[in-house]
Structure formats: structure tokens, C-alpha cells
């Protein structure tokens, strides 16, 4: 019987991309607001398209990274709403108008 490492590797990729995305969304939104969101959407589409052309494990990993990147783009907008409600710290050099 051989060990199947794909599940463990993909779990670590998923955990890593979610953890990185959580920190990245907070820092990027603090510094730049929602301006980088369209670039994240384009990057996610490129990663998911590239995942269609790769082998099994690489395809799954790129698909996970691609969809997580897409979700990070959405989270940039949601972070902006959290700042407006006072649930996240605002950058004093980049004021966000409260609703």
C-alpha cells in the first residue's frame, strides 16, 4: 500500500492560501483600499485557466489558489464595509467615509 499525499498537500495549500489571503486583505486594504481588487480578479482567472492545462496535483493546487485569490478580491470590498462600520482599523492617511 502506498501513501496518498495529494490530500495532505492540497489541505496545506488551502490552509496556506486562506491564511495568507486573510493577512493580505487586511494589509492591502489598509494601504490601498479596494484599488487592487480588479487585479486580483484577473490574476484569479489566469490561475484557474492555467490549472486547466496542468497535471492532477498542480491543477488542483492552482485551482485552489485561483479561487482563493478571487475570494480575496471580494473580501477587499467587504473589508471596506467593515472599516465603515468601525469593525476594522482605518488608515488615517486614507480616510474612509462612514455611512
Z-matrix of the N, CA and C atoms (Angstrom, degrees):
N
C 1 1.441
C 2 1.536 1 108.30
N 3 1.325 2 116.87 1 132.02
C 4 1.463 3 120.93 2 178.46
C 5 1.526 4 109.67 3 -105.08
N 6 1.302 5 114.67 4 151.58
C 7 1.463 6 120.20 5 179.96
C 8 1.529 7 109.45 6 -77.62
N 9 1.302 8 115.47 7 139.52
C 10 1.463 9 121.61 8 175.51
C 11 1.524 10 108.16 9 -101.04
N 12 1.312 11 115.62 10 105.95
C 13 1.453 12 121.71 11 -175.86
C 14 1.522 13 113.33 12 -88.86
N 15 1.312 14 118.21 13 -10.89
C 16 1.464 15 121.17 14 -174.21
C 17 1.526 16 111.65 15 -59.58
N 18 1.312 17 118.12 16 -44.10
C 19 1.462 18 120.76 17 -179.16
C 20 1.510 19 112.30 18 -61.94
N 21 1.330 20 116.71 19 -43.91
C 22 1.454 21 121.06 20 179.23
C 23 1.529 22 111.28 21 -65.84
N 24 1.331 23 116.57 22 -43.36
C 25 1.468 24 120.63 23 179.08
C 26 1.521 25 110.47 24 -62.65
N 27 1.323 26 117.34 25 -45.18
C 28 1.466 27 120.41 26 -178.95
C 29 1.524 28 111.26 27 -68.01
N 30 1.328 29 117.94 28 -34.34
C 31 1.463 30 120.46 29 175.51
C 32 1.525 31 110.48 30 -63.77
N 33 1.332 32 117.02 31 -41.44
C 34 1.464 33 120.08 32 178.67
C 35 1.522 34 111.22 33 -68.08
N 36 1.335 35 117.77 34 -38.58
C 37 1.466 36 121.15 35 176.34
C 38 1.524 37 109.79 36 -61.71
N 39 1.320 38 116.75 37 -45.07
C 40 1.461 39 120.90 38 179.75
C 41 1.523 40 110.92 39 -61.87
N 42 1.321 41 116.57 40 -50.03
C 43 1.465 42 121.03 41 -180.00
C 44 1.527 43 110.72 42 -59.87
N 45 1.330 44 116.55 43 -44.69
C 46 1.459 45 120.74 44 -178.67
C 47 1.513 46 113.43 45 -64.34
N 48 1.331 47 116.97 46 -42.78
C 49 1.463 48 119.17 47 -179.05
C 50 1.526 49 111.80 48 -70.39
N 51 1.325 50 117.09 49 -35.46
C 52 1.465 51 119.30 50 177.41
C 53 1.525 52 110.08 51 -67.83
N 54 1.332 53 117.26 52 -44.01
C 55 1.471 54 121.01 53 179.46
C 56 1.524 55 110.51 54 -63.25
N 57 1.334 56 117.00 55 -46.78
C 58 1.464 57 120.62 56 178.77
C 59 1.525 58 110.35 57 -62.21
N 60 1.334 59 117.35 58 -43.38
C 61 1.462 60 121.17 59 -179.27
C 62 1.508 61 112.43 60 -63.04
N 63 1.332 62 117.06 61 -37.49
C 64 1.463 63 120.34 62 179.60
C 65 1.528 64 110.53 63 -61.61
N 66 1.310 65 116.21 64 -47.38
C 67 1.464 66 120.89 65 179.80
C 68 1.523 67 110.08 66 -68.66
N 69 1.332 68 117.07 67 -42.96
C 70 1.454 69 121.45 68 -177.73
C 71 1.529 70 111.46 69 -62.37
N 72 1.328 71 118.21 70 -41.96
C 73 1.467 72 121.18 71 -179.31
C 74 1.523 73 109.81 72 -60.98
N 75 1.317 74 117.13 73 -44.26
C 76 1.468 75 119.47 74 -178.78
C 77 1.526 76 111.59 75 -65.13
N 78 1.326 77 117.26 76 -45.17
C 79 1.461 78 120.49 77 -177.62
C 80 1.527 79 112.19 78 -71.34
N 81 1.335 80 116.74 79 -43.93
C 82 1.465 81 120.12 80 -179.34
C 83 1.516 82 110.43 81 -65.56
N 84 1.330 83 117.54 82 -42.18
C 85 1.458 84 119.45 83 178.92
C 86 1.524 85 110.59 84 -65.67
N 87 1.317 86 117.63 85 -38.73
C 88 1.460 87 120.94 86 178.65
C 89 1.522 88 110.72 87 -60.76
N 90 1.339 89 116.87 88 -40.87
C 91 1.462 90 120.77 89 -176.08
C 92 1.530 91 113.48 90 -85.47
N 93 1.348 92 117.49 91 -40.83
C 94 1.469 93 120.45 92 -169.53
C 95 1.524 94 114.90 93 -122.76
N 96 1.305 95 118.33 94 -5.90
C 97 1.463 96 119.88 95 -177.35
C 98 1.518 97 110.56 96 74.37
N 99 1.317 98 116.26 97 -141.45
C 100 1.462 99 121.13 98 -177.67
C 101 1.529 100 112.70 99 -96.13
N 102 1.313 101 118.62 100 5.23
C 103 1.474 102 121.74 101 -177.60
C 104 1.526 103 113.85 102 -57.47
N 105 1.349 104 120.55 103 -38.60
C 106 1.473 105 120.07 104 -179.02
C 107 1.531 106 114.74 105 -76.87
N 108 1.328 107 119.05 106 -5.41
C 109 1.468 108 121.26 107 -175.87
C 110 1.531 109 112.96 108 -58.01
N 111 1.352 110 120.35 109 -46.64
C 112 1.469 111 118.42 110 178.78
C 113 1.528 112 113.05 111 -59.94
N 114 1.321 113 117.27 112 -35.61
C 115 1.469 114 120.08 113 177.61
C 116 1.526 115 110.63 114 -65.39
N 117 1.332 116 117.01 115 -37.27
C 118 1.463 117 119.78 116 176.90
C 119 1.521 118 111.28 117 -65.75
N 120 1.338 119 117.20 118 -38.19
C 121 1.462 120 120.37 119 177.91
C 122 1.532 121 110.92 120 -63.60
N 123 1.325 122 116.88 121 -43.30
C 124 1.467 123 120.78 122 178.87
C 125 1.531 124 110.36 123 -65.39
N 126 1.332 125 116.95 124 -44.04
C 127 1.462 126 120.85 125 178.37
C 128 1.520 127 110.81 126 -60.46
N 129 1.326 128 117.03 127 -41.07
C 130 1.462 129 119.84 128 -179.93
C 131 1.524 130 111.17 129 -64.85
N 132 1.320 131 117.48 130 -39.78
C 133 1.470 132 119.80 131 177.51
C 134 1.521 133 111.20 132 -65.10
N 135 1.338 134 116.92 133 -38.93
C 136 1.469 135 120.25 134 177.46
C 137 1.531 136 110.92 135 -64.08
N 138 1.328 137 116.83 136 -43.63
C 139 1.458 138 120.23 137 179.75
C 140 1.523 139 111.58 138 -64.35
N 141 1.326 140 116.82 139 -42.24
C 142 1.462 141 119.30 140 -179.89
C 143 1.525 142 111.45 141 -69.37
N 144 1.340 143 117.71 142 -34.86
C 145 1.463 144 120.60 143 175.38
C 146 1.522 145 110.52 144 -66.60
N 147 1.327 146 116.38 145 -41.93
C 148 1.464 147 120.90 146 177.95
C 149 1.521 148 110.94 147 -63.68
N 150 1.332 149 116.69 148 -33.06
C 151 1.468 150 119.46 149 -179.99
C 152 1.524 151 111.55 150 -65.02
N 153 1.325 152 117.70 151 -23.75
C 154 1.469 153 120.78 152 178.41
C 155 1.525 154 112.39 153 -71.98
N 156 1.332 155 117.14 154 -17.72
C 157 1.457 156 121.36 155 -175.04
C 158 1.532 157 113.18 156 -105.69
N 159 1.327 158 117.95 157 3.73
C 160 1.457 159 121.36 158 -174.71
C 161 1.523 160 110.94 159 -104.50
N 162 1.329 161 114.54 160 176.59
C 163 1.459 162 121.16 161 176.33
C 164 1.520 163 111.09 162 -75.56
N 165 1.318 164 116.50 163 -177.78
C 166 1.461 165 122.05 164 -171.33
C 167 1.528 166 114.24 165 -56.30
N 168 1.327 167 117.16 166 -61.86
C 169 1.459 168 120.37 167 -174.87
C 170 1.524 169 111.42 168 -68.58
N 171 1.318 170 117.63 169 -43.24
C 172 1.467 171 121.15 170 178.76
C 173 1.524 172 110.49 171 -63.85
N 174 1.320 173 116.75 172 -38.76
C 175 1.461 174 120.96 173 178.74
C 176 1.519 175 110.77 174 -62.21
N 177 1.315 176 117.15 175 -45.87
C 178 1.461 177 120.90 176 179.70
C 179 1.522 178 110.84 177 -64.98
N 180 1.332 179 117.38 178 -43.27
C 181 1.463 180 120.85 179 -179.82
C 182 1.527 181 110.95 180 -63.40
N 183 1.338 182 117.45 181 -45.11
C 184 1.470 183 120.08 182 178.72
C 185 1.522 184 111.62 183 -65.61
N 186 1.321 185 117.19 184 -35.59
C 187 1.456 186 120.35 185 176.31
C 188 1.522 187 111.38 186 -63.80
N 189 1.319 188 116.82 187 -42.55
C 190 1.465 189 121.03 188 177.95
C 191 1.525 190 110.54 189 -64.31
N 192 1.318 191 116.50 190 -46.42
C 193 1.466 192 120.27 191 179.44
C 194 1.526 193 110.19 192 -63.51
N 195 1.336 194 117.29 193 -39.83
C 196 1.456 195 121.24 194 -179.83
C 197 1.519 196 112.72 195 -64.02
N 198 1.327 197 117.56 196 -46.87
C 199 1.462 198 119.66 197 -177.86
C 200 1.522 199 110.65 198 -71.57
N 201 1.328 200 117.84 199 -31.39
C 202 1.461 201 120.73 200 176.29
C 203 1.525 202 110.41 201 -68.38
N 204 1.330 203 117.06 202 -38.58
C 205 1.456 204 121.09 203 176.45
C 206 1.521 205 110.69 204 -64.08
N 207 1.326 206 116.84 205 -40.25
C 208 1.462 207 121.03 206 176.35
C 209 1.526 208 110.14 207 -60.28
N 210 1.326 209 116.92 208 -45.63
C 211 1.459 210 121.17 209 -179.73
C 212 1.534 211 111.07 210 -65.09
N 213 1.335 212 117.80 211 -34.34
C 214 1.459 213 120.40 212 176.77
C 215 1.527 214 110.92 213 -63.61
N 216 1.326 215 117.46 214 -35.88
C 217 1.467 216 120.45 215 175.19
C 218 1.522 217 111.40 216 -62.05
N 219 1.329 218 116.81 217 -41.25
C 220 1.465 219 120.86 218 176.47
C 221 1.525 220 109.86 219 -65.14
N 222 1.333 221 116.13 220 -41.53
C 223 1.461 222 120.31 221 -178.11
C 224 1.525 223 112.99 222 -65.18
N 225 1.344 224 118.48 223 -26.00
C 226 1.468 225 119.45 224 175.47
C 227 1.524 226 110.26 225 -60.07
N 228 1.324 227 116.92 226 -41.86
C 229 1.467 228 120.61 227 177.93
C 230 1.527 229 111.26 228 -69.22
N 231 1.320 230 116.79 229 -39.33
C 232 1.462 231 119.98 230 179.06
C 233 1.529 232 110.93 231 -68.27
N 234 1.332 233 117.64 232 -34.04
C 235 1.462 234 121.22 233 176.91
C 236 1.524 235 109.93 234 -63.85
N 237 1.311 236 116.95 235 -38.08
C 238 1.459 237 120.97 236 177.77
C 239 1.535 238 110.42 237 -60.48
N 240 1.322 239 116.71 238 -39.87
C 241 1.467 240 120.58 239 176.85
C 242 1.522 241 110.99 240 -66.10
N 243 1.332 242 117.12 241 -39.15
C 244 1.461 243 120.26 242 178.44
C 245 1.533 244 110.91 243 -64.03
N 246 1.322 245 116.89 244 -36.20
C 247 1.468 246 121.06 245 177.27
C 248 1.522 247 109.62 246 -65.58
N 249 1.317 248 116.80 247 -43.94
C 250 1.468 249 120.38 248 179.61
C 251 1.528 250 112.05 249 -60.39
N 252 1.328 251 117.02 250 -35.66
C 253 1.467 252 121.14 251 179.43
C 254 1.518 253 112.39 252 -81.39
N 255 1.335 254 116.93 253 -8.54
C 256 1.456 255 120.62 254 -179.76
C 257 1.518 256 113.77 255 86.52
N 258 1.321 257 117.85 256 14.66
C 259 1.464 258 121.66 257 -179.14
C 260 1.523 259 112.97 258 -90.50
N 261 1.325 260 117.26 259 -6.13
C 262 1.464 261 121.76 260 179.04
C 263 1.525 262 107.78 261 -140.49
N 264 1.322 263 117.84 262 152.70
C 265 1.469 264 119.74 263 -177.53
C 266 1.522 265 111.88 264 -70.02
N 267 1.308 266 115.27 265 138.66
C 268 1.471 267 121.38 266 178.13
C 269 1.522 268 108.86 267 -96.16
N 270 1.309 269 115.79 268 149.00
C 271 1.455 270 121.99 269 175.85
C 272 1.529 271 107.77 270 -82.53
N 273 1.334 272 119.08 271 119.66
C 274 1.468 273 119.62 272 -178.82
C 275 1.527 274 113.05 273 -64.81
N 276 1.343 275 117.39 274 -20.86
C 277 1.458 276 120.97 275 178.17
C 278 1.523 277 112.52 276 -86.07
N 279 1.332 278 116.43 277 -9.77
C 280 1.466 279 121.56 278 179.51
C 281 1.530 280 106.92 279 -136.31
N 282 1.335 281 116.80 280 79.04
C 283 1.460 282 118.92 281 -174.79
C 284 1.526 283 112.15 282 -66.98
N 285 1.329 284 114.47 283 144.41
C 286 1.465 285 122.29 284 175.73
C 287 1.527 286 105.79 285 -116.62
N 288 1.316 287 114.98 286 127.75
C 289 1.462 288 119.82 287 -178.99
C 290 1.515 289 110.79 288 -72.31
N 291 1.328 290 118.16 289 127.32
C 292 1.471 291 118.94 290 175.17
C 293 1.525 292 110.85 291 -72.38
N 294 1.324 293 115.82 292 152.01
C 295 1.472 294 119.42 293 179.21
C 296 1.497 295 110.07 294 -84.17
